[in-house]
Amino acid sequence: MNSYQSFSFKRGSEYSRDDIHFLYHGKPVPRVGTGNWTTGYVTPTGTNDLVIFMNIGVPGKTGHDFDNKFDPDTNTIIWYGKPKTHSGQPTFKKLFSKELTPHFFARWDSNYTKFVYLGTGSIVNFQDGVQTKQGPAIRLVINCSEAKEILNYSVPQIETETKDEILIANNNVKEPSSSFLLEKHLESYIEKFWDETIFGKDFDIYENGRQFPTETGPLDLLAQKKDKSEFLVLELKRDKTSDIAVAQTLRYMGYIKKELATNDEKVKGCIIGTQEDRNLVNAISMVPDIDFYRYNINFSLNRVEF
C-alpha cells in the first residue's frame, strides 16, 4: 500500500466538516456525491487517515444515537461504528493493522456544526455484535492520550450534569501535564504579555486575533503592524517543530492575504517552538517570509527580605 503523510490538525481546536474537507480537497463538502462526509467517519481520498465524527450524548444528524463516551479514569474513548459494522470489514482491518490513522472529532450538540479535535488514538480492544439502538455494531475502546486535558480546557461551558453524562472529569487541571496544555499556556502568556515580547514594539494583536478562524482551521495568533502595513501570522508548536508547520503557516498566510490584506499589505509568518528539526531548517531557508523563534521556559525563585 502507498504511504501517505497523515494530516496535522490542532488538538483542542474546532473544525466543521467543511473545514476538514477543505484541508484535504481544497473545497467544502459538495452537496451531492459525498455521503460518507455526512456520516460517522470517512477516509479522505488519497490518504491513510480515518476522520471520525463523534456525537457524545446526543443523536447525530442521521438520527443514529450511539452510546459514545469518554472515560477520564482510563483516558479512553468508547466509540461505535455505523450500524451493522464488524471487525471483518476493510476499514476496521486497516485500522487494526495501523494502515489507517484515526483522527477523533467530538461534539455535544448535533445542531452545532463544529467538532473539537481530540487527536489520534490507539485501539485498546474491540467487540463485535454489541447491541445498540440501531442494531448490532462494533464497539471500540480507544486510548487518546491528551483527551482529558483537551476536554477540560476546550469545553469549559459544558454544565456539570452534561459532563457527568459524557464522563468528563469535573476537576481543574492544576499543572501543564501535557504538551497540549504547554502550548495553550504559551499562547495565553504571549497574548497577556504581548507588549513585552519581541513583537510588541511594532505589532498589535489583531481584533479577535487569538485562534483566528480561517477556511483551513484556526491560526494561533494574528497580529498587525502598528502602521497597518503588514499582517503577522504566529503559529505555536509545543514539541520539536518540523516542516509540516511551514505548510500549515503558509496556508494561513494565504488566507489572510486573500481576505484581509485588501490594500496590498504584506503578510509574514512566524513559527515559535522549543526545538526545530532538519526538515524545518531546510524548508524555512526557502521561505523568506517565515521566521522561526525558539522559546525557552525559565523559572526562578528569589527570597524577599523584610
C-alpha positions as a Python dict, from the first residue, in 0.01 Angstrom:
ca = {
    (1, 'M'): (0, 0, 0),
    (2, 'N'): (123, 350, -80),
    (3, 'S'): (249, 560, 209),
    (4, 'Y'): (79, 892, 276),
    (5, 'Q'): (156, 1158, 532),
    (6, 'S'): (-114, 1189, 795),
    (7, 'F'): (-268, 1534, 813),
    (8, 'S'): (-183, 1758, 1106),
    (9, 'F'): (-478, 1908, 1296),
    (10, 'K'): (-467, 2127, 1608),
    (11, 'R'): (-572, 1945, 1920),
    (12, 'G'): (-846, 2130, 2109),
    (13, 'S'): (-945, 2343, 1808),
    (14, 'E'): (-1285, 2333, 1641),
    (15, 'Y'): (-1346, 2217, 1284),
    (16, 'S'): (-1662, 2176, 1077),
    (17, 'R'): (-1695, 1902, 816),
    (18, 'D'): (-1649, 2170, 551),
    (19, 'D'): (-1325, 2288, 720),
    (20, 'I'): (-1183, 1936, 719),
    (21, 'H'): (-1291, 1862, 363),
    (22, 'F'): (-1129, 2190, 253),
    (23, 'L'): (-800, 2088, 414),
    (24, 'Y'): (-792, 1761, 223),
    (25, 'H'): (-955, 1859, -105),
    (26, 'G'): (-940, 2238, -132),
    (27, 'K'): (-1316, 2294, -121),
    (28, 'P'): (-1613, 2249, 117),
    (29, 'V'): (-1813, 1926, 120),
    (30, 'P'): (-2006, 1908, -211),
    (31, 'R'): (-2382, 1883, -169),
    (32, 'V'): (-2405, 1561, -373),
    (33, 'G'): (-2186, 1256, -417),
    (34, 'T'): (-2002, 1269, -83),
    (35, 'G'): (-2239, 1088, 153),
    (36, 'N'): (-1962, 949, 373),
    (37, 'W'): (-1865, 1304, 477),
    (38, 'T'): (-2206, 1349, 639),
    (39, 'T'): (-2191, 1026, 842),
    (40, 'G'): (-1980, 896, 1128),
    (41, 'Y'): (-1643, 850, 960),
    (42, 'V'): (-1467, 879, 626),
    (43, 'T'): (-1128, 815, 468),
    (44, 'P'): (-1041, 1121, 254),
    (45, 'T'): (-937, 1025, -98),
    (46, 'G'): (-565, 963, -136),
    (47, 'T'): (-490, 942, 238),
    (48, 'N'): (-436, 688, 513),
    (49, 'D'): (-645, 897, 756),
    (50, 'L'): (-975, 791, 908),
    (51, 'V'): (-1167, 1104, 1008),
    (52, 'I'): (-1415, 1016, 1283),
    (53, 'F'): (-1706, 1248, 1370),
    (54, 'M'): (-1839, 1157, 1717),
    (55, 'N'): (-2159, 1277, 1876),
    (56, 'I'): (-2135, 1230, 2251),
    (57, 'G'): (-2458, 1220, 2449),
    (58, 'V'): (-2675, 1332, 2155),
    (59, 'P'): (-2807, 1169, 1835),
    (60, 'G'): (-2638, 1254, 1507),
    (61, 'K'): (-2800, 1434, 1215),
    (62, 'T'): (-2887, 1099, 1057),
    (63, 'G'): (-3082, 1001, 1371),
    (64, 'H'): (-2826, 741, 1480),
    (65, 'D'): (-2772, 751, 1854),
    (66, 'F'): (-2473, 556, 1984),
    (67, 'D'): (-2353, 547, 2342),
    (68, 'N'): (-2018, 714, 2266),
    (69, 'K'): (-1834, 820, 2582),
    (70, 'F'): (-1506, 946, 2717),
    (71, 'D'): (-1376, 779, 3034),
    (72, 'P'): (-1138, 1014, 3222),
    (73, 'D'): (-1021, 742, 3460),
    (74, 'T'): (-866, 540, 3179),
    (75, 'N'): (-833, 829, 2930),
    (76, 'T'): (-1012, 622, 2669),
    (77, 'I'): (-1286, 688, 2415),
    (78, 'I'): (-1569, 440, 2372),
    (79, 'W'): (-1669, 459, 2008),
    (80, 'Y'): (-1922, 266, 1799),
    (81, 'G'): (-1905, 208, 1426),
    (82, 'K'): (-2200, 253, 1194),
    (83, 'P'): (-2495, 8, 1215),
    (84, 'K'): (-2402, -349, 1116),
    (85, 'T'): (-2028, -278, 1123),
    (86, 'H'): (-1784, -550, 1233),
    (87, 'S'): (-1413, -621, 1257),
    (88, 'G'): (-1404, -815, 930),
    (89, 'Q'): (-1478, -508, 720),
    (90, 'P'): (-1190, -342, 527),
    (91, 'T'): (-1198, -14, 722),
    (92, 'F'): (-1156, -187, 1057),
    (93, 'K'): (-898, -434, 928),
    (94, 'K'): (-686, -138, 815),
    (95, 'L'): (-747, 36, 1147),
    (96, 'F'): (-629, -269, 1344),
    (97, 'S'): (-322, -314, 1123),
    (98, 'K'): (-242, 58, 1165),
    (99, 'E'): (-269, 122, 793),
    (100, 'L'): (-522, 391, 887),
    (101, 'T'): (-460, 672, 1136),
    (102, 'P'): (-781, 760, 1328),
    (103, 'H'): (-850, 1130, 1393),
    (104, 'F'): (-1121, 1193, 1653),
    (105, 'F'): (-1353, 1494, 1634),
    (106, 'A'): (-1625, 1523, 1901),
    (107, 'R'): (-1928, 1743, 1971),
    (108, 'W'): (-2209, 1752, 2228),
    (109, 'D'): (-2475, 1940, 2033),
    (110, 'S'): (-2592, 1799, 1698),
    (111, 'N'): (-2711, 2146, 1594),
    (112, 'Y'): (-2359, 2284, 1629),
    (113, 'T'): (-2153, 2240, 1312),
    (114, 'K'): (-1811, 2238, 1478),
    (115, 'F'): (-1628, 1941, 1632),
    (116, 'V'): (-1342, 1960, 1885),
    (117, 'Y'): (-1033, 1775, 1767),
    (118, 'L'): (-919, 1527, 2033),
    (119, 'G'): (-619, 1389, 1846),
    (120, 'T'): (-526, 1046, 1715),
    (121, 'G'): (-576, 728, 1913),
    (122, 'S'): (-466, 367, 1953),
    (123, 'I'): (-706, 75, 1986),
    (124, 'V'): (-714, -88, 2328),
    (125, 'N'): (-977, -351, 2245),
    (126, 'F'): (-1293, -406, 2042),
    (127, 'Q'): (-1609, -616, 2047),
    (128, 'D'): (-1829, -722, 1757),
    (129, 'G'): (-2207, -753, 1770),
    (130, 'V'): (-2275, -505, 2053),
    (131, 'Q'): (-2646, -426, 2059),
    (132, 'T'): (-2730, -57, 2016),
    (133, 'K'): (-3050, 137, 1949),
    (134, 'Q'): (-2967, 97, 1579),
    (135, 'G'): (-2889, -275, 1598),
    (136, 'P'): (-2556, -459, 1628),
    (137, 'A'): (-2234, -265, 1573),
    (138, 'I'): (-1866, -287, 1654),
    (139, 'R'): (-1762, -121, 1981),
    (140, 'L'): (-1406, 4, 2020),
    (141, 'V'): (-1212, 131, 2319),
    (142, 'I'): (-951, 383, 2204),
    (143, 'N'): (-670, 543, 2401),
    (144, 'C'): (-646, 915, 2323),
    (145, 'S'): (-356, 1036, 2536),
    (146, 'E'): (-447, 1401, 2594),
    (147, 'A'): (-825, 1394, 2555),
    (148, 'K'): (-886, 1473, 2923),
    (149, 'E'): (-677, 1791, 2915),
    (150, 'I'): (-829, 1895, 2583),
    (151, 'L'): (-1186, 1847, 2703),
    (152, 'N'): (-1129, 2028, 3031),
    (153, 'Y'): (-961, 2317, 2852),
    (154, 'S'): (-1168, 2339, 2534),
    (155, 'V'): (-1520, 2272, 2662),
    (156, 'P'): (-1546, 2473, 2987),
    (157, 'Q'): (-1900, 2584, 2910),
    (158, 'I'): (-2047, 2234, 2946),
    (159, 'E'): (-2264, 2210, 3255),
    (160, 'T'): (-2167, 1964, 3531),
    (161, 'E'): (-2459, 1729, 3468),
    (162, 'T'): (-2374, 1716, 3098),
    (163, 'K'): (-2012, 1646, 3186),
    (164, 'D'): (-2132, 1359, 3404),
    (165, 'E'): (-2332, 1220, 3112),
    (166, 'I'): (-2032, 1214, 2882),
    (167, 'L'): (-1796, 1112, 3162),
    (168, 'I'): (-1569, 1414, 3155),
    (169, 'A'): (-1394, 1465, 3488),
    (170, 'N'): (-1512, 1780, 3662),
    (171, 'N'): (-1175, 1862, 3816),
    (172, 'N'): (-948, 2151, 3727),
    (173, 'V'): (-614, 2068, 3571),
    (174, 'K'): (-359, 2225, 3805),
    (175, 'E'): (-39, 2152, 3616),
    (176, 'P'): (58, 2162, 3248),
    (177, 'S'): (79, 1781, 3237),
    (178, 'S'): (66, 1756, 2860),
    (179, 'S'): (223, 1919, 2558),
    (180, 'F'): (-123, 2038, 2458),
    (181, 'L'): (-153, 2239, 2779),
    (182, 'L'): (202, 2371, 2745),
    (183, 'E'): (109, 2506, 2403),
    (184, 'K'): (-209, 2666, 2536),
    (185, 'H'): (-27, 2822, 2831),
    (186, 'L'): (233, 2961, 2591),
    (187, 'E'): (-44, 3104, 2374),
    (188, 'S'): (-206, 3268, 2678),
    (189, 'Y'): (127, 3401, 2802),
    (190, 'I'): (219, 3562, 2471),
    (191, 'E'): (-123, 3723, 2443),
    (192, 'K'): (-118, 3852, 2802),
    (193, 'F'): (238, 3988, 2787),
    (194, 'W'): (234, 4084, 2421),
    (195, 'D'): (388, 4427, 2477),
    (196, 'E'): (689, 4266, 2646),
    (197, 'T'): (758, 4021, 2363),
    (198, 'I'): (987, 4086, 2068),
    (199, 'F'): (677, 4158, 1858),
    (200, 'G'): (508, 4409, 2087),
    (201, 'K'): (708, 4713, 1976),
    (202, 'D'): (595, 4703, 1614),
    (203, 'F'): (277, 4491, 1616),
    (204, 'D'): (-62, 4478, 1790),
    (205, 'I'): (-269, 4163, 1826),
    (206, 'Y'): (-542, 4184, 1564),
    (207, 'E'): (-903, 4210, 1682),
    (208, 'N'): (-1014, 3858, 1788),
    (209, 'G'): (-668, 3752, 1676),
    (210, 'R'): (-630, 3455, 1908),
    (211, 'Q'): (-741, 3133, 1738),
    (212, 'F'): (-837, 3346, 1438),
    (213, 'P'): (-1069, 3143, 1211),
    (214, 'T'): (-966, 3062, 855),
    (215, 'E'): (-1101, 2826, 593),
    (216, 'T'): (-825, 2579, 683),
    (217, 'G'): (-878, 2591, 1059),
    (218, 'P'): (-790, 2844, 1331),
    (219, 'L'): (-445, 3003, 1344),
    (220, 'D'): (-293, 3062, 1688),
    (221, 'L'): (-233, 3438, 1687),
    (222, 'L'): (-280, 3708, 1425),
    (223, 'A'): (-109, 4046, 1463),
    (224, 'Q'): (-99, 4362, 1255),
    (225, 'K'): (179, 4618, 1231),
    (226, 'K'): (102, 4943, 1411),
    (227, 'D'): (119, 5136, 1083),
    (228, 'K'): (-125, 4883, 927),
    (229, 'S'): (126, 4787, 655),
    (230, 'E'): (173, 4421, 748),
    (231, 'F'): (-1, 4119, 900),
    (232, 'L'): (188, 3862, 1107),
    (233, 'V'): (69, 3502, 1147),
    (234, 'L'): (209, 3331, 1458),
    (235, 'E'): (200, 2954, 1495),
    (236, 'L'): (297, 2793, 1826),
    (237, 'K'): (437, 2439, 1840),
    (238, 'R'): (484, 2254, 2168),
    (239, 'D'): (732, 1985, 2059),
    (240, 'K'): (1015, 1952, 1808),
    (241, 'T'): (895, 2152, 1509),
    (242, 'S'): (901, 2001, 1161),
    (243, 'D'): (841, 2125, 807),
    (244, 'I'): (470, 2042, 838),
    (245, 'A'): (443, 2365, 1037),
    (246, 'V'): (573, 2561, 738),
    (247, 'A'): (299, 2429, 509),
    (248, 'Q'): (39, 2499, 776),
    (249, 'T'): (163, 2855, 827),
    (250, 'L'): (167, 2920, 452),
    (251, 'R'): (-199, 2814, 428),
    (252, 'Y'): (-293, 3064, 697),
    (253, 'M'): (-85, 3335, 533),
    (254, 'G'): (-258, 3272, 202),
    (255, 'Y'): (-597, 3309, 364),
    (256, 'I'): (-500, 3637, 534),
    (257, 'K'): (-358, 3769, 207),
    (258, 'K'): (-683, 3688, 28),
    (259, 'E'): (-931, 3800, 293),
    (260, 'L'): (-766, 4079, 497),
    (261, 'A'): (-475, 4222, 301),
    (262, 'T'): (-707, 4402, 61),
    (263, 'N'): (-485, 4711, 45),
    (264, 'D'): (-178, 4512, -59),
    (265, 'E'): (-44, 4479, 296),
    (266, 'K'): (245, 4238, 343),
    (267, 'V'): (176, 3904, 513),
    (268, 'K'): (452, 3730, 705),
    (269, 'G'): (464, 3422, 926),
    (270, 'C'): (640, 3324, 1245),
    (271, 'I'): (672, 2975, 1391),
    (272, 'I'): (753, 2953, 1763),
    (273, 'G'): (874, 2624, 1909),
    (274, 'T'): (1108, 2463, 2159),
    (275, 'Q'): (1322, 2284, 1903),
    (276, 'E'): (1349, 2264, 1526),
    (277, 'D'): (1439, 1960, 1317),
    (278, 'R'): (1646, 1949, 999),
    (279, 'N'): (1340, 1939, 773),
    (280, 'L'): (1215, 2265, 923),
    (281, 'V'): (1554, 2431, 880),
    (282, 'N'): (1566, 2329, 513),
    (283, 'A'): (1207, 2437, 447),
    (284, 'I'): (1233, 2778, 614),
    (285, 'S'): (1557, 2852, 431),
    (286, 'M'): (1350, 2857, 112),
    (287, 'V'): (1062, 3064, 251),
    (288, 'P'): (1188, 3418, 325),
    (289, 'D'): (852, 3536, 463),
    (290, 'I'): (852, 3288, 755),
    (291, 'D'): (1082, 3312, 1058),
    (292, 'F'): (1142, 3063, 1338),
    (293, 'Y'): (1178, 3163, 1704),
    (294, 'R'): (1291, 2917, 1970),
    (295, 'Y'): (1141, 2979, 2312),
    (296, 'N'): (1286, 2882, 2650),
    (297, 'I'): (1098, 2847, 2975),
    (298, 'N'): (1287, 2990, 3271),
    (299, 'F'): (1173, 2973, 3632),
    (300, 'S'): (1350, 3124, 3931),
    (301, 'L'): (1284, 3195, 4298),
    (302, 'N'): (1417, 3498, 4484),
    (303, 'R'): (1400, 3531, 4857),
    (304, 'V'): (1240, 3855, 4973),
    (305, 'E'): (1390, 4017, 5280),
    (306, 'F'): (1152, 4205, 5512),
}
